[in-house]
Amino acid sequence: MSPPGLDQPFVTGPVETKIGRVPRVSSTLGWADRLGSIKARWGVGRMRFTVDPGLYALGDPDEQAPVLVTANYKMSFDRLREALPGRDAWILALDTDGINVWCAAGKGTFSTDELVRRIKSSGIENIVAHKELILPQLSGPGVAAHIVKKLSGFKAIYGPIKATDLPTFLDAGLKATPEMRLKAFNIRERTVLIPIELVSTLKWILIILPLFFFVGGLGGAAGFWSGTLHYGLFAIIALLSAVAAGAVLTPILLPWLPGRAFSLKGLAMGLIAAVILTAFRPENLSDWQGRIETLAWFLLIPAISAFLAMNFTGASTYTSLSGVKKEMKWAVPLEIAAGGAGLFLWLGSLFVA
């Protein structure tokens, strides 16, 4: 394992240690750091937004300075150093494949094995005079502290959930208050997760929308372009409503939607969207073609919304990997069945006389 590079743009210079040079970083983020975070939020270069794994020096740490462990996802790395202005510390970045702490712990990349490997390869035991590591609390699912102690000699101490609580935690002798152990996702924190999911969804929806638009031209007896404006244009509105319901409104309204399963919350939001759209086209229920088309969208919109809502399991405090797998076993087949039936009915409605 090679040490982190000194040529990374956020590195301010080297720190000389017993094991050689260690990259120094600042708690002040530059415009490039903030721009990178904005781009990552919108899915631009998301999986390349990383730092080299290994040991870094924040400020001017000595052998008594705390050792803070984080992921090599740069946003996690930046949030940690930004939370410690005027502090001196060692930062040990694990190789999590550019995934944030909580998700990496669940996926197994922020793990006991990786932490032990990184302790040994970084040479941190030759730099500090103590045997303590401070880990993010949300790394708990992936790290067994007693095994870390057995294999490396270092004691793993779980810090607060939020990096912003670290100064208080450090000043209190590594003691966390009950509030530091609790995580509640407020509207702002849920909303900030929307862009990356929305962008990945729009990549597919922008391909599908033209297909529905032009296929809609096959419906009705008034001609192709009349059909596209009546059926195709409404199909675009309906599909975008399904995306908005599942990928935007569901995470925002998460605590107030019924059920614990994310698919049920997305289903509820999708049904609401379908009802609202139907209310704007009451004349569509006057003949069988319109009724079948309406039924099709009552299947398609909730199915799409429920599927997209399942991407936001990380925006709750009660989901787990086993729970997500359990939900997917029953929810995904139902979503596929409803979506397939809805598509069949929509295509059929185009040819009902």
N, C-alpha and C positions, 0 to 999 in steps of 0.2 A: 504494500500500500504506500503510494507516494504521498508526501506531505502536500498540503494545499499550496497552490501557486501564489507567489508574491505579485504576479502581474494581473491579478483580478482587479477590475476597475474600482471596487469599493475598498480595497486594501490601501491604507495610508502609509505603509512602510513596514520594515521588519523589526522584531524584538529579538535581541540576542539572549539565548538560553543555554543551559547545559547540553542540550541536544542539538543546538544549531539555531537557525533563524526561524521564527514563527511569525506569520502575517499579523500585523496590527490593524484593528478596525476601530472606527469611531462610533459613538452613540448617535451622532448626527447623520441623518440620511440626506443624500444629495438628490438633485432633480432626476438623475438617471435611476436611482433606487425607486423613487416614487412613481416615475413613469413606467418602470418595469412592473410594479405592483398593479397599476391601472391596466396595463396590457394583459397581465396574467388573469385579472378578474374577467376580462372579456375574451379569454381563451387564446390570446395572441402569444405564441411562444411559451405557453403554460408549462409544458414538460421540459423546457430548456431553461426555466427560471430557477437555477440552482447555484449553489456554491460548492467549491471543492470540499469533499469530506475531510475531516481532520481537525487539528487544534489551531485556535486563533487566540490572540491577545486583545482584550478590550481595554483600552487605556494603557496603563503601565503596571500590570499585575506583578506581584512578587510570589514567593513560595507559600505565603499564607492566604493568597487570594482564592476566592471560591471558584469551583469548576462547574460551569453550567452546561448541561447537555441539551441539544436541540436537533432538529432535522436539517438536512441540507437543502430543503425547499427554501428559496431565498426569502420569501415573505415571512416564514417562521423565524429565520435567522435575523432578518431586519427588525421584526417586532421585538425580539429578545434584546438586541443591543440598543434599540431606541428607548426601551423602558429603563435603561440604566445610565442616565446622564451623570457624568462626573464620577462614575464607579470604575474600579479596576477589577477585572475578572478574566478567567480563562473560559473560552467557549469551545466545547467539543461538539462538532457537527457530525452526526452519523450519516452514513450513506443510506438514504431511504428512497432512492430512485426519484428524488424530487417531489416526494409526497409529504404533506404536512404531518405533524406529530400524531394527531388522533387517528387519522386514516391509516397512517403508516403502522401504528401500533396494532390496529385491527387487521391489517393486511400481512403483518409479520415482518416488515422491513425495519421498523423501529423495534428491535428485538434484543433479547438477552445476549444472543450470540454476536450480533453486530456491535453491541456496546462493549462487550469484552474484547473483541478483535480491535476495536478502535482505541480502547484504553492502552492495549499493548503496542499497537503500531504508532500511536501518537507520542509515546514516551512521557506521558503526563506524570507517571510515578517518579520520574527523575527530576521533575520540575517543581512539584509542590511538596510541602513538608507534611501534609495531612492525607488522609485516605477517605475523602468524602466527595461525592458527586451529587449535584442537585439536578433532578430530572423534572420535566413537566408532569404534573399529576395525570394528564391525559395520556401519558405514555404507559400508564400502569397495565393496561391489557396485554402489552407486548413484552414487558420486562419483569423478570422474577428477581427481586432484590437479593434474596438469600443466595441465589445461584451466582449472581454478580459478585457478591462478597466472597463466596467460596472460590471462584475461578480467578478473580483479579485482586482480591484484598481490599477493594474499595467498597465503602458503604454507600448504597444508593438511597438518597433522601428525596422524597417526592415534594416538590415545591407547590406553590399555588397554581390554580388553573390559569389565571391570567398573568401574563408577563408583567403587566403594570403593577401587580401586587408584590413583585420581587423585592424592591427596595425595603418595604415594610417587613417582609418576611426575613430578609437578611439582617435588618437592624434588630429584629426580635429574637435573634439567636436561632434562626431556622425554625421558628414556630409559626404555624399557620392558624389564623382565626377560622371559626366555622364558616364565615362568609367567603373566605378564600377557597373553600372546598366545594362551593356550590356553583353551578353553571346554569344560567337561565338565558335562553336565546330570545332577546327582545326583537321588536319589529325591524330595527335597523340592522341587527346582526343577521337576521334571516334574509332581509332584502339584499344585502351585499353579496349573498351567494347566488342570486338570480342570474347575473350576466353570463357567467361561464356556462351554466346549463342552457340558457337561452340561445347563446351563440351556437353551441353544438347541435341544438335542435333545429335552428334555422338553416343550418347547412343542408339538412335533409328536406325540410319543409319547402325551401325555395326551389327544389327540384320537383317536388310533388305538386305544388300549386299550379304551374302551367299545365300539367297533365289533366288535373281536374277541370281547369278552365276550358281547355279545348275539347275534352270529352263531353263536357256539359253542352257543347254546341250540337251534340247529336240528339238532344232532347227536344221535344215539342214539335209542332208542325209549322212553325213560323220561319224556319230557316236556321242555318248554322249560326250566324252572328247574333240572331235574336236569342238562340239557345245559350250561347256563351254568356250573354249579358244577364239572362234570367237564372240559369242553373249554374253556369260556370263561375260567375262572379259571386253568387251566394255561397258556392262551395269554398271559394277562397276565404270569404268572411267567416264561414263556419270553422274551417281548419285553423285559421288564426285565432279564433275564439277558443278553440280547444287548447292551443298552445298557451294562450294567455291564462286560461283557467288552471292548467296543470303546472306550468313553469313559472308563473308570476303570482297569481292570486292565491294559489294553495299555500306556498310558503309564507306569504304575507299574513294570511288569515288562519294559519295553522292551529293555534290554540282554540279557535272558535268553531272549527269544522268538526263534525261528528266522527266518532271512532278513534281508535289508536293506530290502526293500519293506515299507512300513507295512501295506499290504493283506494281505500274507502273515502278518505278526505278528498282525494282527487276526483273520485266518482261523484261525490256530492257537489263539488264545484263545477264539474262538467255538466251535471244535470241542471244546475242553475243557469249555466250559460246556454244550454239547449232550450230551456223554457223562455229565456229572454229573447233569443233569436226567433223562436216560434211566435212570440207575442207581436213581433214586428211584421209577421207575414200571416195574418189570420186568414186571408183569402186562399192560402195554400191548402187549407183543410176542406175546401169546398168540392174537391173531386178526388178520385182515387190516386191519380198521379201525384198530387200534392201530399196526400196522406202518407203514401209509401215513402216519398222523399223525406217528409218530416220524421217518420219512424226511423229511417236510415240515419239521420243525423242525431236522433236520440240514442242511437247505439254507438255511432262513431265518435261523437264529441266526448261523452263520458269515458269511453275506452281509451282514447288518446290522452285525455286529462289524467286519468288514473295511472296510466303508464308513466307519464312524465313526472307525476308527483312522487313516484317511488325513487327518483333521483335525489330527493332532499332528506333522506334518512339521517344525514349528518347534521340536520338543522333541528334535531330534537335531543332531549336529555334521556330518553328512555329506549331508544333503539339499540339493537345489538346485532352482531354478525349472524348469529344463529336465528334471531328473530327475522332478519331480512330474508335469509334463505327460506325460512318457513313460509313467509308471506309470498315470496315469489313463486313457490310451488303451486299455490292455488290461485294467486291473482293473475299471473301472466297468462296462463291458458285461458282464463275467462276473458281477459282483455283481448287476446287474439281472436277468440270466438266471437265476441261482440263486434270487434272491428271488422272481421271478415264478413259477418252477417250484415253489418251496416253498409259495407262496400257493395255487397251483392244486391241489397235492396236499392241502393242509390243508382247503381247501373241499370237495374230493372225498371226503376221509376222513369228513366229517360225514354223508355219504349212503351209505356202504358198509354193506350189511346184515350 
